[in-house]
Amino acid sequence: MIVNFMKNSWLKVAFLLLAISNNAVFAADTAVDNPVSAKQVVAEFQNTLIEVMKHGKELGFEGRYQKLDGAVKKSHALKKIARIVVGREWKKLTPEQQAELVKVFTELSVSAYAYNFKEYSGESFKFVSEEDTARGGKIVHALLVIPDDSDVKFDYMLKKINGQWKIINIIADGVSDLAVRRSEYTSLLKNQGFDVLIAKMKEKIKNYSK
Amino acid sequence: MMFYKNQKVHEKRLFATVIFSLFLLLSGCASNDVADQAVSDENTEIKVSQPEIDPYEHFNRKVYVFNNKLDKYVAKPISDAYLWVTPQFVQTGIANFFNNLNDISVVLNDTLQGKLDQGAEDTGRFLLNSTVGLLGIFDVAKEVGLEKHNEDFAQTLAVWGVPQGPYLVLPVLGPATSRGVPGAVVDTASNPVSYVGFPVQLLSMLNSRANAEGSLKFIDEAALDPYVFTREAFLQHRKYLITDGQAELSDDALDLEDAFYDEDEETETATSSDLLKSDSGQENNGYKLQLSSDTENLDQASESFEEALKAFNEASRSYQEASEKLDQLKR
């Protein structure tokens, strides 16, 4: 019996992780004069998520996609994330393949957001604290408060890229989005090759937009 | 999950599981201690540590496919029917009821892990919910600030220093590690649901499957490789539970930042870390063997590590002496 309890709890995290942090989109890293703090980057992104959820029904899939597309690209170090996700396999890809991977990955991530953030039932994000990492990055600790359910711990890892703070990873109750994704993508690339990986990603995008 | 289980086979299965788990525990100790050490590196060294964590991937994937079919054709249809006929407030009450029974095992494991304050809190939780909460149907303890804790015997074993062992996908039960198998046996034994009649057990299974519905659907929709996704999320979340969410993030963050930098200086980092690994291999071996013979006692482990180092030094000294003698002979 207990195995089932255990299972439920990690499944819930798996769900939330995917639902909330299906991030990773390519963005042009342009420097901006007025620096925004790491905390603000996270807060702004979270606000957009909640807004999209609140108006999920009226917006429809397309509307949600449009709104989230900009928000995700703005707040995430997406080219880097795409590279980390395929790990050492990145160097084995041709420049054309690399470009296609980033493009499809972008589309998949935003689609996943648009598909999953379609309704609102009182969720909210709460800022907890901010922490510096050894290598000059920052971690923003936050909580996702869900009515009638236990809080979920969200930890955002940020890096300063071209003078701007960008999210490079989201960790939900100890489960790292980047690490899970990296295992998935490297395993697929190694065992089934680039074309199968891209085909699988495109299939997911199609299912989301249905 | 566990849909075929009934009273008659229960004892038999329990026995078989104990034997099986002993076997796994032993084999796990002998060959896979390094898996736990590798866990902290798993973000940067995924490829290196993967064979250690999931050496039975081929077999595990087969069980995974079997479990999925069992779920699709047996568990899910029944669970869907349950969700369809049962009002939400009844579902919540039933989930609370089983959560409350699970608190007995939580208190036990709090105590075994030496978390006495948390144990007292969870005892209060159980008593309050069992009385005011009408046998646990209402989670009144949460309203007064006593949050549910997640503890089980596999976590206790981890706290005691038992190595994680390889990742396993068990038929019907799903993801586990070899440490999780004896864990599940003790957890089952410490849950009252295991001793009552079949209808209650069936309800418990329905409740578990129904609660997982959203997540399972989600994994199905989103994961490119559901097997790998499930494994990684499961292992990471277990690690998080074992440490109660403390002191994990900074390590994780460092690892990921390493991965982040790795990309730019790939070849250099790869070769140097590989070299480091093979260099320390000999010492590690000694450490590992000692550790498996007495995992709980950290002091002894560090002592044996020193001994292993000493032995290693002695070996290299005698090698030097031997080569010196050879040189003298040549002259």
Contacts between the chains, C-beta under 8 A, distances in Angstrom:
chain1	res1	chain2	res2	distance
A	1	B	98	7.5
A	1	B	102	7.6
A	1	B	187	7.4
A	1	B	188	6.2
A	1	B	191	4.8
A	1	B	193	4.9
A	1	B	194	6.4
A	1	B	201	7.7
A	1	B	204	5.6
A	1	B	208	7.6
A	2	B	102	6.5
A	2	B	105	6.1
A	2	B	152	5.4
A	2	B	153	7.9
A	2	B	184	6.6
A	2	B	187	3.3
A	2	B	188	6.4
A	2	B	190	7.8
A	2	B	191	5.8
A	3	B	1	7.8
A	3	B	173	5.2
A	3	B	174	7.2
A	3	B	176	7.4
A	3	B	180	7.8
A	3	B	184	4.8
A	3	B	187	6.9
A	3	B	188	7.8
A	4	B	1	5.6
A	4	B	2	7.5
A	4	B	204	7.5
A	4	B	205	7.2
A	4	B	208	3.5
A	4	B	209	7.9
A	5	B	98	7.8
A	5	B	99	7.5
A	5	B	102	5.5
A	5	B	150	7.9
A	5	B	152	7.7
A	5	B	208	7.1
A	6	B	150	7.8
A	6	B	152	5.9
A	6	B	154	7.7
A	7	B	1	7.6
A	7	B	174	5.9
A	7	B	175	7.3
A	7	B	208	7.2
A	7	B	212	6.6
A	8	B	208	6.2
A	8	B	211	4.9
A	8	B	212	5.4
A	8	B	215	7.9
A	9	B	150	5.8
A	9	B	237	7.4
A	9	B	241	7.7
A	10	B	233	6.3
A	10	B	234	5.4
A	10	B	237	4.0
A	10	B	238	7.1
A	11	B	212	4.9
A	11	B	215	3.6
A	11	B	216	6.7
A	11	B	219	7.7
A	12	B	215	5.8
A	13	B	233	6.8
A	13	B	237	5.3
A	14	B	215	5.7
A	14	B	218	7.3
A	14	B	219	6.2
A	14	B	229	7.4
A	14	B	230	7.5
A	14	B	233	4.3
A	14	B	234	8.0
A	14	B	237	7.6
A	15	B	214	5.9
A	15	B	215	3.9
A	15	B	218	4.6
A	15	B	219	7.5
A	17	B	233	6.8
A	18	B	218	5.8
A	18	B	219	7.5
A	18	B	222	4.7
A	18	B	223	7.7
A	19	B	218	6.9
A	22	B	222	7.0
A	80	B	260	6.8
A	80	B	263	7.8
A	83	B	263	5.3
A	84	B	256	7.8
A	84	B	259	5.7
A	84	B	260	6.2
A	84	B	263	6.6
A	87	B	46	6.8
A	87	B	47	7.4
A	87	B	259	7.7
A	88	B	47	7.4
A	88	B	262	7.9
A	88	B	266	6.2
A	88	B	270	7.2
A	90	B	263	6.7
A	91	B	266	6.2
A	112	B	222	6.1
A	115	B	221	7.8
A	116	B	218	7.8
A	133	B	250	7.3
A	133	B	253	5.1
A	133	B	254	7.2
A	133	B	257	6.5
A	134	B	254	6.1
A	134	B	257	7.5
A	135	B	254	7.7
A	135	B	257	4.9
A	135	B	261	7.8
A	137	B	253	7.1
A	137	B	257	6.2
A	139	B	249	6.5
A	139	B	253	6.0
A	148	B	92	7.9
A	150	B	147	6.8
A	150	B	148	6.8
A	153	B	245	6.4
A	155	B	249	5.6
A	157	B	253	5.7
A	157	B	256	6.5
A	157	B	257	8.0
A	159	B	260	7.1
A	168	B	256	7.5
A	168	B	260	6.6
A	169	B	256	5.7
A	171	B	249	6.7
A	171	B	252	6.6
A	173	B	237	6.5
A	173	B	240	6.0
A	173	B	245	7.3
A	174	B	236	5.9
A	174	B	237	5.8
A	174	B	239	6.5
A	174	B	240	2.4
A	174	B	241	7.5
A	174	B	245	6.1
A	174	B	248	5.8
A	175	B	232	7.9
A	175	B	233	5.2
A	175	B	236	4.5
A	175	B	237	5.1
A	175	B	240	7.0
A	176	B	43	6.9
A	176	B	236	6.3
A	176	B	252	6.0
A	176	B	256	6.9
A	178	B	43	7.6
A	178	B	256	6.0
A	178	B	259	7.8
A	179	B	42	6.9
A	179	B	43	4.9
A	179	B	46	7.7
A	179	B	232	6.3
A	179	B	236	6.6
A	179	B	252	7.8
A	179	B	256	7.2
A	180	B	229	6.0
A	180	B	232	4.3
A	180	B	233	5.5
A	180	B	236	7.1
A	182	B	43	7.5
A	182	B	46	6.3
A	182	B	259	7.6
A	183	B	46	5.9
A	183	B	50	7.7
A	183	B	228	5.1
A	183	B	229	7.8
A	183	B	231	7.5
A	183	B	232	4.6
A	184	B	223	6.8
A	184	B	224	5.2
A	184	B	225	4.9
A	184	B	228	4.8
A	184	B	229	5.5
A	184	B	232	7.4
A	185	B	224	7.1
A	186	B	46	6.6
A	186	B	47	7.1
A	187	B	225	6.0
A	187	B	228	5.0
A	188	B	224	5.9
A	188	B	225	5.5
A	188	B	228	7.9
A	197	B	224	7.3
A	200	B	224	4.9
A	201	B	224	6.7
A	204	B	221	7.6
A	204	B	222	7.0
A	204	B	224	6.9
A	207	B	221	6.6
A	208	B	221	7.6
